[in-house]
Amino acid sequence: MKYAVTAMCGDGGNDSLALRAAHVGIALSDAEASIVSPFSSADRSMMSCVELLRQSRAGLATSFANFTALICYGQIMSGMLKMATFYFAISLTENLWMLIDGAISTGLMLTISMSGPAERLAPHRPTSRILGPQMLASVGGIVLMNWLFSALSYVWLFQQDWFRCNEHSAAEGDATKWWLQGDNYESSIMSFVCTFQFINNGFVVNYGYLYRARWYKNYALLVVWGFLMAFVSYMLLADPNRVGCAFRLNCGTASTLEKLGYGTPTWKVEPYNSPLGHNVIPKQSRYELWGYCLGNMAATNLWQVFVINGPVRNLLRKRKPLRRLKVKL
């Protein structure tokens, strides 16, 4: 016990001291004596030890999955999103902020933890190093790809003939209506790109690998993820409508929308704070942007599947194995 992690199982009777002294003790009894052990099981079988390992490894992997998703969330928020906000003097709309923080982040973080353990016990345990190579490679790869795609989205935007840069001065605007700083194409493009990245954060860490159930068995996360994807895709691909105008995306002042041929909206739209009077993206460009966002999501998922959890990881594990303690019995 001085040099290695030990486990002990027993009935919680005359072996109570050993159960208490071990790093992991499991009493195979539901009697009162089992209170001396951190874990107990009414199933008096050695398979209870295997079940404990399955559950504990899945719990550790789930904790790191949530940690990865939250770190990626913070890097998106403090990375290209904030830099674009300061450089272009823009802001996301208030309803979009509530969607990101209230529905996307909260809903995905809750459902990530609903994944069960893997059916079989893996030959080695999951990483427990927050700053280990696996965590750094996973977070670093996702963050760098998200930043790259965010920057390239502006390169794409500036090449569009329908684009007109934001001429609004934040210093001259009404500070009490900060959400009006999003009435431009710069804010609209960043809103869609970053929102898809936020949604992808929950999915990209959901792969079970060796310790958690397969990704398609986390039904709660798939339902939440699918709803959010459909909702944001509708705002991007559909013509100006009540939902998009509520988020001030693909919308505009009523008179401007009528001139563009979309008809007079039957809902109230606060006048747009831009010379164009709208931020409606042409239909073909909407599908191009949508495909671009899906490409961003696909790239990060491929990184997670093939590099972090797949053949690249296995190759590095064989070539550079971890130095583990050798115990002579």
C-alpha positions as CSV (number, residue, x, y, z in Angstrom):
1,M,0.0,0.0,0.0
2,K,3.0,2.3,0.4
3,Y,3.8,2.3,-3.3
4,A,0.6,1.2,-5.2
5,V,-3.1,1.8,-5.2
6,T,-4.8,-1.1,-3.4
7,A,-8.4,-2.4,-3.4
8,M,-10.1,-4.7,-0.9
9,C,-13.4,-6.6,-1.0
10,G,-15.0,-8.6,1.7
11,D,-18.2,-9.1,3.6
12,G,-17.6,-6.2,6.0
13,G,-17.2,-8.5,9.0
14,N,-13.8,-9.5,10.4
15,D,-12.2,-7.8,7.4
16,S,-13.5,-4.3,8.3
17,L,-10.1,-2.9,9.1
18,A,-8.7,-4.0,5.8
19,L,-11.7,-2.5,3.9
20,R,-11.1,0.8,5.7
21,A,-7.4,0.9,5.2
22,A,-7.5,0.2,1.5
23,H,-7.6,3.0,-1.0
24,V,-10.8,1.4,-2.4
25,G,-12.9,-0.8,-0.2
26,I,-16.1,-2.5,-1.2
27,A,-18.2,-4.5,1.2
28,L,-20.1,-7.3,-0.5
29,S,-22.9,-7.0,2.0
30,D,-25.8,-4.8,2.9
31,A,-25.4,-5.3,6.6
32,E,-24.5,-2.6,9.1
33,A,-20.9,-3.6,9.1
34,S,-20.6,-2.4,5.5
35,I,-20.6,1.2,6.8
36,V,-16.8,1.0,7.3
37,S,-16.4,0.6,3.6
38,P,-16.7,3.5,1.1
39,F,-18.6,1.2,-1.2
40,S,-21.0,-1.6,-0.7
41,S,-23.0,-4.0,-2.8
42,A,-25.9,-6.4,-2.0
43,D,-24.6,-8.6,-4.9
44,R,-22.1,-10.9,-3.2
45,S,-20.1,-11.5,-6.3
46,M,-16.7,-10.5,-7.4
47,M,-18.3,-8.9,-10.4
48,S,-19.3,-6.0,-8.1
49,C,-15.6,-5.0,-8.1
50,V,-15.7,-4.9,-11.9
51,E,-18.9,-2.9,-11.8
52,L,-17.3,-0.4,-9.4
53,L,-14.4,0.1,-11.8
54,R,-16.8,0.6,-14.8
55,Q,-18.8,3.2,-13.0
56,S,-15.8,5.0,-11.5
57,R,-13.9,5.2,-14.8
58,A,-17.1,6.4,-16.6
59,G,-17.5,9.1,-13.9
60,L,-13.9,10.2,-14.3
61,A,-14.2,10.3,-18.1
62,T,-17.5,12.2,-17.8
63,S,-15.9,14.8,-15.5
64,F,-13.1,15.4,-18.0
65,A,-15.6,15.6,-20.9
66,N,-17.6,18.3,-19.1
67,F,-14.3,20.1,-18.3
68,T,-13.2,20.0,-21.9
69,A,-16.5,21.3,-23.1
70,L,-16.4,24.2,-20.6
71,I,-12.8,25.1,-21.5
72,C,-13.8,25.2,-25.2
73,Y,-16.8,27.3,-24.4
74,G,-14.6,29.8,-22.6
75,Q,-12.0,29.9,-25.4
76,I,-14.7,30.6,-28.0
77,M,-16.2,33.3,-25.8
78,S,-12.9,34.9,-25.0
79,G,-11.2,34.2,-28.4
80,M,-12.5,35.2,-31.8
81,L,-15.9,36.3,-30.5
82,K,-14.5,39.0,-28.1
83,M,-11.8,40.0,-30.6
84,A,-14.4,40.5,-33.3
85,T,-16.6,42.4,-30.8
86,F,-13.8,44.9,-29.9
87,Y,-12.4,45.2,-33.4
88,F,-15.6,45.7,-35.3
89,A,-17.5,47.5,-32.5
90,I,-20.3,44.9,-32.6
91,S,-22.2,42.7,-30.1
92,L,-24.4,39.7,-30.1
93,T,-28.1,40.3,-29.4
94,E,-29.5,39.9,-26.0
95,N,-31.8,37.0,-27.0
96,L,-28.8,35.2,-28.6
97,W,-26.8,35.6,-25.3
98,M,-29.7,34.0,-23.4
99,L,-29.9,31.2,-26.0
100,I,-26.1,30.4,-25.6
101,D,-25.9,30.6,-21.8
102,G,-29.4,29.5,-20.9
103,A,-30.2,26.7,-23.4
104,I,-27.0,25.6,-25.2
105,S,-24.4,25.6,-22.4
106,T,-26.8,24.5,-19.6
107,G,-28.6,21.9,-21.7
108,L,-25.5,20.3,-23.1
109,M,-23.6,20.2,-19.9
110,L,-26.5,18.5,-18.1
111,T,-27.0,15.9,-20.8
112,I,-23.2,15.1,-21.2
113,S,-23.3,13.7,-17.7
114,M,-26.2,11.3,-18.6
115,S,-24.0,8.9,-20.5
116,G,-23.6,5.5,-18.8
117,P,-20.5,3.4,-18.4
118,A,-19.0,1.2,-21.2
119,E,-20.2,-2.4,-21.3
120,R,-16.8,-3.8,-21.0
121,L,-13.9,-2.9,-18.7
122,A,-11.1,-1.3,-20.5
123,P,-7.5,-2.7,-20.1
124,H,-6.3,0.7,-18.8
125,R,-7.8,3.6,-16.9
126,P,-8.7,7.0,-18.3
127,T,-6.4,9.9,-17.8
128,S,-6.6,11.9,-14.6
129,R,-4.2,14.6,-15.6
130,I,-5.9,17.9,-16.3
131,L,-2.7,19.2,-18.0
132,G,-1.7,15.9,-19.5
133,P,-1.0,15.4,-23.2
134,Q,-4.4,14.0,-23.9
135,M,-6.3,17.0,-22.4
136,L,-3.9,19.5,-24.0
137,A,-4.2,17.9,-27.4
138,S,-7.9,17.6,-27.2
139,V,-8.7,21.2,-26.1
140,G,-5.8,22.7,-28.1
141,G,-6.9,21.1,-31.3
142,I,-10.6,22.0,-31.0
143,V,-9.8,25.6,-29.9
144,L,-7.3,26.2,-32.7
145,M,-9.7,24.8,-35.4
146,N,-12.6,27.0,-34.0
147,W,-10.4,30.1,-34.1
148,L,-9.2,29.3,-37.6
149,F,-12.7,28.8,-39.0
150,S,-13.9,31.9,-37.2
151,A,-11.1,34.0,-38.8
152,L,-11.7,32.4,-42.3
153,S,-15.4,33.2,-42.0
154,Y,-14.6,36.9,-42.2
155,V,-12.3,36.3,-45.1
156,W,-15.3,34.7,-46.9
157,L,-17.5,37.6,-45.8
158,F,-15.3,40.3,-47.2
159,Q,-15.2,38.6,-50.6
160,Q,-19.0,38.8,-51.0
161,D,-20.4,41.4,-53.3
162,W,-23.4,42.0,-51.1
163,F,-21.4,42.8,-48.1
164,R,-21.2,46.3,-46.7
165,C,-19.0,46.9,-43.7
166,N,-20.3,48.2,-40.4
167,E,-20.3,52.0,-40.4
168,H,-21.8,52.4,-36.9
169,S,-19.8,54.2,-34.3
170,A,-20.2,52.6,-30.9
171,A,-19.1,55.9,-29.2
172,E,-22.0,57.7,-30.9
173,G,-24.7,55.1,-30.2
174,D,-27.1,54.7,-27.4
175,A,-25.3,52.6,-24.7
176,T,-28.6,51.5,-23.2
177,K,-29.4,49.7,-26.5
178,W,-26.2,47.8,-26.9
179,W,-27.9,45.0,-28.7
180,L,-28.4,47.3,-31.7
181,Q,-24.6,47.0,-32.3
182,G,-25.4,43.6,-33.8
183,D,-27.4,45.0,-36.7
184,N,-24.7,44.3,-39.3
185,Y,-23.1,41.5,-41.2
186,E,-20.0,41.3,-39.1
187,S,-22.1,40.4,-36.0
188,S,-24.5,38.2,-38.0
189,I,-21.7,36.0,-39.4
190,M,-19.9,35.7,-36.0
191,S,-23.3,34.9,-34.4
192,F,-23.9,31.9,-36.6
193,V,-20.4,30.6,-36.6
194,C,-19.9,30.8,-32.8
195,T,-23.4,29.4,-32.1
196,F,-22.7,26.3,-34.1
197,Q,-19.4,26.0,-32.3
198,F,-21.1,26.2,-28.9
199,I,-23.5,23.5,-29.9
200,N,-20.7,21.3,-31.2
201,N,-18.9,21.5,-27.9
202,G,-21.4,19.1,-26.3
203,F,-21.3,16.6,-29.1
204,V,-17.5,16.5,-29.7
205,V,-16.8,15.3,-26.1
206,N,-19.7,12.8,-26.1
207,Y,-17.7,10.0,-27.7
208,G,-17.6,7.1,-25.2
209,Y,-14.3,5.7,-26.3
210,L,-13.4,2.9,-23.8
211,Y,-15.0,4.1,-20.6
212,R,-18.4,5.6,-21.4
213,A,-21.3,4.2,-23.4
214,R,-21.3,4.8,-27.2
215,W,-22.3,8.3,-28.2
216,Y,-25.5,7.2,-29.9
217,K,-26.7,5.8,-26.5
218,N,-26.9,9.2,-24.8
219,Y,-30.4,9.9,-26.0
220,A,-30.9,13.0,-23.9
221,L,-27.9,14.7,-25.4
222,L,-28.9,13.7,-29.0
223,V,-32.4,15.2,-28.5
224,V,-31.1,18.5,-27.1
225,W,-28.3,18.7,-29.7
226,G,-30.7,17.9,-32.6
227,F,-33.2,20.5,-31.5
228,L,-30.5,23.2,-31.2
229,M,-29.1,22.3,-34.6
230,A,-32.5,22.5,-36.2
231,F,-33.4,25.7,-34.5
232,V,-30.2,27.6,-35.4
233,S,-30.2,26.1,-38.9
234,Y,-33.7,27.4,-39.4
235,M,-32.7,30.9,-38.4
236,L,-29.8,30.8,-40.9
237,L,-31.5,29.1,-43.9
238,A,-35.0,30.5,-43.8
239,D,-36.2,33.8,-45.2
240,P,-36.8,36.6,-42.7
241,N,-39.3,35.3,-40.1
242,R,-40.5,35.8,-36.6
243,V,-37.9,33.6,-35.0
244,G,-34.9,35.1,-36.8
245,C,-36.1,38.6,-36.2
246,A,-36.5,37.9,-32.4
247,F,-32.7,37.3,-32.5
248,R,-32.1,40.1,-35.0
249,L,-30.6,37.7,-37.5
250,N,-31.5,37.5,-41.2
251,C,-34.0,40.3,-40.5
252,G,-34.3,44.1,-41.0
253,T,-36.6,47.1,-40.6
254,A,-40.1,46.4,-41.9
255,S,-39.9,48.9,-44.8
256,T,-36.5,47.5,-45.9
257,L,-37.8,43.9,-45.9
258,E,-40.7,45.0,-48.1
259,K,-38.3,46.6,-50.5
260,L,-36.2,43.4,-50.6
261,G,-39.3,41.4,-51.7
262,Y,-39.9,39.6,-48.4
263,G,-43.2,41.3,-47.7
264,T,-44.2,43.4,-44.7
265,P,-43.7,41.5,-41.4
266,T,-46.7,41.0,-39.2
267,W,-44.6,41.1,-36.1
268,K,-42.9,44.1,-34.5
269,V,-39.3,44.8,-35.5
270,E,-37.3,47.5,-33.9
271,P,-35.7,49.8,-36.5
272,Y,-32.2,48.5,-37.5
273,N,-29.2,50.6,-36.5
274,S,-27.4,50.3,-39.8
275,P,-27.3,52.2,-43.2
276,L,-28.6,49.1,-45.0
277,G,-31.5,48.7,-42.6
278,H,-31.1,44.9,-42.5
279,N,-28.6,42.0,-42.2
280,V,-30.3,39.5,-44.5
281,I,-27.9,37.1,-46.1
282,P,-28.7,36.1,-49.7
283,K,-30.1,32.6,-50.0
284,Q,-27.1,31.0,-51.8
285,S,-24.7,32.5,-49.3
286,R,-26.8,31.2,-46.4
287,Y,-26.2,27.7,-47.6
288,E,-22.5,28.3,-48.2
289,L,-22.2,29.6,-44.6
290,W,-24.2,26.7,-43.3
291,G,-22.0,24.2,-45.1
292,Y,-18.9,26.1,-43.7
293,C,-20.2,25.8,-40.1
294,L,-20.9,22.1,-40.6
295,G,-17.3,21.7,-42.0
296,N,-16.0,23.4,-38.8
297,M,-18.0,20.8,-36.7
298,A,-16.8,17.9,-38.9
299,A,-13.1,18.9,-38.5
300,T,-13.2,19.0,-34.7
301,N,-15.1,15.7,-34.5
302,L,-12.6,14.0,-36.8
303,W,-9.8,15.4,-34.6
304,Q,-11.4,13.9,-31.6
305,V,-12.2,10.5,-33.1
306,F,-9.0,9.8,-35.1
307,V,-6.3,11.7,-33.1
308,I,-7.5,11.9,-29.5
309,N,-9.4,8.6,-29.2
310,G,-8.4,6.7,-32.3
311,P,-5.5,5.3,-34.2
312,V,-3.1,8.2,-33.6
313,R,-3.6,7.8,-29.8
314,N,-3.1,4.1,-30.0
315,L,0.1,4.5,-32.0
316,L,1.6,7.0,-29.6
317,R,0.6,4.7,-26.6
318,K,2.6,1.9,-28.1
319,R,5.6,3.9,-29.0
320,K,5.8,6.0,-25.9
321,P,4.0,4.1,-23.1
322,L,3.6,5.7,-19.7
323,R,6.0,4.7,-17.0
324,R,3.9,2.7,-14.6
325,L,5.0,1.4,-11.2
326,K,6.2,-2.2,-11.2
327,V,5.2,-4.1,-8.1
328,K,6.8,-7.4,-7.2
329,L,4.5,-9.8,-5.5
